[in-house]
Amino acid sequence: MRAYDFIPAQPPSSAVVFASPHSARVYPPDLLAASVLEPTALRSSEDAFVDCFLRAASPAGAPVLLGGVPRAYVDYNRDATELDPALIAGVPTHGLNPRISSGLGVIPRVVAGGRAIYRGKIPRAEAERRLREFWHPYHAKLEALMRAQCERFGRAILLDMHSMPRDAVSMNRQHTSLRPDIVLGDRFGAAAHASVTEAVAKIFTAAGLRVARNSPFAGAYITQRHGIPARGQHAIQIEIDRGLYLDERRVSPSRDFPAFQNLMDQVIRELVELGRDETQDTALAAE
């Protein structure tokens, strides 16, 4: 198992970086042996097949970073300190946040629907091994990518790709009657300049997709860590409604998948263009 899969731009020509930390679907044997869940249940936390939607990025000029192990094994979108004492032996019980308490720390205790992954606890040494071998190398690579983009292009735009269950958004609070297809999370402007988020939103809207911002997903650890607009580093978490392309019960592509793949190919190419937009560069510099 690798910490990540990296697809370089061919050739590098855009400040955009794409990441998909939760789309890995090859499960480590030790997780399969230890889990009380069937493989399909384990996969319910995946951003299944989101990596496929990034196939146009590299030829268009933007690099892609994919998580190497599934979210049920290590969650790259959590802080390395978010250790769950209900799962990991020897972890203090103080300082818990709602994510840890619900079983969704950096080493998850549950998958979607709150279903427990393990019968009991795992050793702290095992949790630390996973962080050392997977979490830390992933974030070191992502940090290096952002730094390289800033050095080459004067800024970096991280588009952190995820998916959301169809029932995750019962009602889009920004539109009174329609649920969103896409939720953009920029931590309410803390992780990306408003003009960058607006440009991303326009591309999805022009593709015929309904877009919401920061509700119910405002961005998690990756946008918090790597989005530093004052340094020219912008990060936006992008959540895609799984119902557009996935049979969620079987965790397999639905009959709508090919058409949505073609739509995303065009969207990705247009998102890459944002990193080559000299007009936007000038506007950002003037802020």
C-alpha positions as CSV (number, residue, x, y, z in Angstrom):
1,M,0.0,0.0,0.0
2,R,1.2,3.5,-0.8
3,A,0.5,6.7,1.0
4,Y,-0.7,8.4,-2.2
5,D,-0.8,8.2,-6.0
6,F,0.5,11.2,-7.8
7,I,-0.3,12.1,-11.4
8,P,1.9,15.0,-12.6
9,A,0.7,17.6,-15.0
10,Q,1.6,16.9,-18.6
11,P,3.0,19.6,-19.0
12,P,2.6,21.9,-15.9
13,S,0.6,25.0,-17.1
14,S,-1.9,25.8,-14.3
15,A,-1.8,26.9,-10.7
16,V,-4.6,24.4,-9.9
17,V,-4.0,21.2,-7.8
18,F,-6.6,18.5,-7.6
19,A,-6.8,16.1,-4.7
20,S,-9.1,13.2,-3.9
21,P,-8.1,11.9,-0.5
22,H,-11.0,9.5,0.0
23,S,-11.4,7.6,-3.3
24,A,-9.0,4.7,-2.7
25,R,-10.8,1.4,-3.0
26,V,-8.1,-1.2,-2.4
27,Y,-8.5,-2.3,1.3
28,P,-5.5,-3.4,3.4
29,P,-5.7,-7.1,4.4
30,D,-5.2,-6.2,8.0
31,L,-8.3,-4.0,7.9
32,L,-10.4,-6.6,6.2
33,A,-9.3,-9.2,8.7
34,A,-10.1,-7.0,11.7
35,S,-13.3,-5.5,10.6
36,V,-16.7,-6.8,11.5
37,L,-18.3,-5.3,8.4
38,E,-18.7,-6.7,4.9
39,P,-16.6,-5.0,2.2
40,T,-19.6,-3.1,0.8
41,A,-20.4,-1.7,4.2
42,L,-16.7,-0.6,4.6
43,R,-16.9,1.2,1.3
44,S,-19.8,3.4,2.4
45,S,-17.4,6.0,3.6
46,E,-15.5,6.2,0.3
47,D,-15.8,9.0,-2.2
48,A,-16.2,6.2,-4.6
49,F,-15.0,6.8,-8.2
50,V,-14.3,10.5,-7.6
51,D,-10.8,9.9,-8.8
52,C,-12.2,8.9,-12.2
53,F,-13.6,12.4,-12.6
54,L,-10.1,13.8,-12.5
55,R,-8.8,12.0,-15.6
56,A,-8.8,15.2,-17.7
57,A,-6.7,17.2,-15.2
58,S,-3.2,16.0,-16.0
59,P,-3.5,16.4,-19.8
60,A,-5.0,19.8,-19.3
61,G,-2.0,20.9,-17.2
62,A,-2.8,20.4,-13.5
63,P,-1.4,17.7,-11.1
64,V,-3.6,15.2,-9.2
65,L,-2.9,13.8,-5.7
66,L,-5.0,10.7,-4.7
67,G,-5.1,9.1,-1.3
68,G,-3.4,5.7,-1.2
69,V,-5.5,4.0,1.4
70,P,-9.3,4.1,2.1
71,R,-10.9,6.5,4.5
72,A,-11.9,3.7,6.8
73,Y,-8.2,3.0,7.4
74,V,-6.8,6.6,7.6
75,D,-8.8,9.8,7.1
76,Y,-6.5,12.3,5.4
77,N,-9.1,15.0,6.0
78,R,-8.6,15.0,9.8
79,D,-5.8,16.4,12.0
80,A,-3.3,13.7,13.0
81,T,-4.1,14.6,16.7
82,E,-7.7,13.6,16.3
83,L,-7.3,10.2,18.0
84,D,-10.4,8.4,19.3
85,P,-10.0,6.9,22.8
86,A,-13.0,4.7,22.2
87,L,-11.0,3.0,19.5
88,I,-7.3,3.4,20.2
89,A,-5.9,2.0,23.4
90,G,-4.0,4.4,25.6
91,V,-5.4,7.7,24.2
92,P,-6.5,10.3,26.8
93,T,-10.2,11.0,26.9
94,H,-9.9,14.8,27.4
95,G,-9.9,17.3,24.5
96,L,-12.5,15.5,22.4
97,N,-14.3,17.3,19.6
98,P,-17.6,16.2,17.9
99,R,-15.8,14.4,15.1
100,I,-13.9,12.2,17.4
101,S,-16.9,11.6,19.7
102,S,-18.9,10.4,16.7
103,G,-16.2,8.0,15.7
104,L,-14.8,10.0,12.8
105,G,-11.3,10.8,14.0
106,V,-8.2,10.4,11.9
107,I,-8.4,6.6,12.4
108,P,-12.2,6.1,12.0
109,R,-14.1,3.9,14.4
110,V,-17.3,3.9,12.3
111,V,-18.3,4.2,8.7
112,A,-21.4,5.8,7.2
113,G,-24.5,5.3,9.4
114,G,-22.4,5.0,12.5
115,R,-21.6,1.3,11.9
116,A,-18.7,0.2,14.0
117,I,-15.7,-1.1,12.0
118,Y,-14.0,-3.1,14.8
119,R,-15.1,-5.4,17.6
120,G,-12.8,-3.7,20.1
121,K,-9.9,-1.4,20.3
122,I,-6.6,-1.3,18.3
123,P,-3.2,-0.6,19.8
124,R,-1.9,2.9,19.8
125,A,1.2,1.7,18.1
126,E,-0.9,0.6,15.2
127,A,-2.6,4.0,14.9
128,E,0.8,5.7,15.0
129,R,2.1,3.4,12.3
130,R,-0.8,4.3,10.0
131,L,-0.1,8.0,10.5
132,R,3.6,7.6,10.0
133,E,3.3,5.5,6.8
134,F,0.2,7.2,5.2
135,W,-1.1,10.4,6.7
136,H,2.2,12.3,7.1
137,P,3.6,11.4,3.6
138,Y,0.3,12.5,2.0
139,H,0.3,15.9,3.6
140,A,4.0,16.4,3.0
141,K,3.4,15.8,-0.7
142,L,0.4,18.1,-0.8
143,E,2.3,20.8,1.0
144,A,5.2,20.5,-1.4
145,L,2.8,20.7,-4.4
146,M,1.2,23.9,-3.1
147,R,4.6,25.4,-2.5
148,A,5.8,24.4,-6.0
149,Q,2.7,25.9,-7.6
150,C,3.2,29.2,-5.7
151,E,6.8,29.3,-6.8
152,R,6.0,28.5,-10.5
153,F,2.7,30.5,-10.9
154,G,2.6,33.0,-8.0
155,R,-0.4,31.2,-6.4
156,A,-1.9,27.8,-5.9
157,I,-5.5,26.7,-6.1
158,L,-6.3,23.4,-4.3
159,L,-9.6,21.8,-5.4
160,D,-10.2,19.0,-2.8
161,M,-12.7,16.6,-4.4
162,H,-15.2,14.7,-2.3
163,S,-18.7,13.2,-2.6
164,M,-21.7,13.4,-0.4
165,P,-24.5,10.9,0.1
166,R,-27.8,11.8,-1.6
167,D,-29.5,12.1,1.8
168,A,-26.8,14.2,3.3
169,V,-28.6,17.4,2.1
170,S,-32.3,17.1,2.7
171,M,-32.8,20.7,1.7
172,N,-30.4,23.3,0.4
173,R,-30.6,26.2,2.8
174,Q,-29.5,28.6,0.1
175,H,-32.3,27.7,-2.3
176,T,-35.7,27.1,-0.9
177,S,-36.8,24.2,-2.9
178,L,-33.9,22.4,-4.6
179,R,-31.1,20.4,-3.1
180,P,-27.6,21.2,-4.3
181,D,-25.6,19.0,-6.7
182,I,-22.4,20.6,-5.6
183,V,-21.3,22.1,-2.3
184,L,-18.3,24.3,-2.2
185,G,-16.6,24.8,1.1
186,D,-14.0,27.5,1.6
187,R,-14.5,27.9,5.4
188,F,-16.5,31.0,4.8
189,G,-13.7,32.7,3.0
190,A,-10.9,31.7,5.4
191,A,-9.5,29.1,3.0
192,A,-9.9,30.8,-0.4
193,H,-10.4,34.3,-1.8
194,A,-14.1,35.0,-2.7
195,S,-13.2,35.6,-6.3
196,V,-11.7,32.1,-6.6
197,T,-14.7,30.4,-5.0
198,E,-17.0,32.5,-7.3
199,A,-15.1,31.4,-10.4
200,V,-15.4,27.8,-9.4
201,A,-19.1,28.1,-8.7
202,K,-19.7,29.7,-12.1
203,I,-18.1,26.7,-13.9
204,F,-20.3,24.2,-12.1
205,T,-23.4,26.3,-12.6
206,A,-22.7,26.7,-16.3
207,A,-22.5,22.9,-16.5
208,G,-26.1,22.8,-15.3
209,L,-25.4,21.8,-11.7
210,R,-26.9,23.5,-8.6
211,V,-24.3,24.9,-6.3
212,A,-24.4,25.7,-2.6
213,R,-21.6,27.2,-0.5
214,N,-20.4,26.2,3.0
215,S,-23.6,24.4,4.0
216,P,-23.7,21.8,5.1
217,F,-20.0,21.3,4.3
218,A,-17.7,24.2,4.9
219,G,-14.4,22.4,4.5
220,A,-12.5,20.3,6.9
221,Y,-8.8,19.8,7.8
222,I,-7.3,19.9,4.3
223,T,-8.8,23.2,3.5
224,Q,-8.0,24.5,6.9
225,R,-4.3,23.5,6.7
226,H,-3.6,24.2,3.0
227,G,-5.8,27.2,2.3
228,I,-3.9,30.4,3.2
229,P,-5.2,33.1,0.9
230,A,-2.8,35.7,2.3
231,R,0.1,33.6,0.9
232,G,-1.6,33.0,-2.4
233,Q,-2.8,29.5,-1.4
234,H,-6.5,28.9,-2.0
235,A,-8.3,25.7,-1.0
236,I,-11.9,24.7,-1.7
237,Q,-13.5,21.5,-0.7
238,I,-15.9,20.3,-3.5
239,E,-18.7,17.9,-2.5
240,I,-20.5,16.1,-5.4
241,D,-23.9,14.5,-4.9
242,R,-23.4,10.7,-5.3
243,G,-26.9,10.3,-6.6
244,L,-25.7,11.9,-9.9
245,Y,-23.5,8.9,-10.8
246,L,-23.5,6.2,-8.1
247,D,-25.6,3.3,-7.0
248,E,-25.0,4.0,-3.3
249,R,-26.4,0.7,-2.0
250,R,-24.0,-1.4,-4.2
251,V,-21.2,1.3,-4.3
252,S,-21.0,0.9,-8.1
253,P,-21.4,3.2,-11.0
254,S,-25.1,3.9,-12.0
255,R,-26.4,4.0,-15.5
256,D,-25.9,7.8,-15.3
257,F,-22.1,7.5,-14.7
258,P,-20.9,7.7,-18.3
259,A,-22.8,10.9,-19.0
260,F,-21.7,12.5,-15.7
261,Q,-18.1,11.4,-16.5
262,N,-18.3,13.3,-19.8
263,L,-19.7,16.3,-18.0
264,M,-17.0,16.3,-15.4
265,D,-14.3,16.0,-18.1
266,Q,-15.3,19.4,-19.4
267,V,-15.7,20.9,-15.9
268,I,-12.2,19.8,-14.9
269,R,-10.7,21.3,-18.1
270,E,-12.5,24.6,-17.3
271,L,-11.3,24.5,-13.7
272,V,-7.7,24.0,-14.9
273,E,-8.1,27.2,-16.9
274,L,-8.7,29.1,-13.7
275,G,-5.0,28.6,-12.9
276,R,-4.1,30.3,-16.2
277,D,-6.5,33.2,-15.9
278,E,-4.3,36.3,-16.1
279,T,-7.3,38.6,-15.5
280,Q,-8.1,36.8,-12.2
281,D,-4.4,37.0,-11.2
282,T,-4.5,40.8,-11.7
283,A,-7.7,41.1,-9.7
284,L,-6.3,39.1,-6.8
285,A,-3.1,41.1,-6.8
286,A,-5.2,44.3,-6.5
287,E,-7.0,43.1,-3.4
